[in-house]
Amino acid sequence: MPSPTRPFDTDLLVVGAGPAGCAAARTAAGVGMRSILIEPDALCRNLYRIPALNNVLGGHTDGTALATAITAELRGTEPCRIELGRYVTELRAHDDHVAVTLDTGRHLSAPYAVVATGVGPRRPHAVPWITAPPNSAPPPLWRAGAEQAADRTLLVLGGDRPIGTFLRAHPRVRTRLLVAYPAADDYKVEEIRDDPRVTLLPAEHLTLHLSDAVSVTAELLDRNGTAHLLNADAAHLALGSAPTSPPGDLVRDPAGYCPPTAQHPRLIVAGDLRSPRYQRIQTALGSGSEAALRAYYTARDLSAGGTR
């Protein structure tokens, strides 16, 4: 609780407990800062859904192992108070502090806040190059296990990187992925281009149909103006993600992301919420740590070389 000597609830508010938020709280503790970590779900919840890792330090080969390690370390970090099952309904930046309102109506304050709420899956109705039945929501590809993919043809909407993760997680599963993707995903599909299980379908537009006779049919108009009829056993999403920032004083770009340089000095954005360009676990961890150190040095009016 605030007191005359400590007018705020904590030294640092951390909103979001993915890799970036957890790294921010852990780094803050390492330099003696108290923090409150606010998360509506579970610590590192999305990491548990990643079946294969090959680009994260520490020797972890799947998301569950990494999430378990991060969670265990964070729960043993005393200066960090974890508020699970709570989400921020309003975030306000003032001259000398940041204030958040929780869904319970409680208010919390600190000199700085790290906002690392990340992104959520994009749905077909929000994508201009897809026409789909109302309320249709095929599952994301990462939810498809070996039993759902074996000896089946899957229509994958979008070319986002979870396709590569899926293929690495199931290297011996015999499946066929029909990957329909827009021009914006051209650079993303390079890592799966040589996998013999993948058929790449550059698309101008796709119309998705669901029927009882055939699990999935789709009409694809390619970028040369030629129409193709696609048949598959099931459809899955790899459309990328959309930012999920809390209401309030964050500055958002047209796509909904929160560029760090556009924010109030007391609001520090970390992780995937910054931009779609650096959405990697490793960069999220680094940006969360950097965000906490930025708050630490700024609060003490210190530069890298010492007191200014």
Secondary structure, DSSP 8 states (H G I E B T S, - for coil): ---SSS-SS-SEEEE--SHHHHHHHHHHHHTT--EEEEESS-TTGGGGG----SSSTTS--SHHHHHHHHHHHHHT-TTEEEEET--EEEEEE-SS-EEEEETTS-EEEESEEEE---EEE--GGG-TTEE--TT----BGGG--HHHHTT-EEEEES--THHHHHHHH-TT---EEEEEE-GGGTTGGGGGTT-TTEEEEEEEEEEEEE-SSSSEEEEEEETTS-EEEEEESEEEE---EEE---SBS----TTS---GGGS-TTEEE-GGGS-STT--HHHHHHHHHHHHHHHHHHHTTEETTEE-
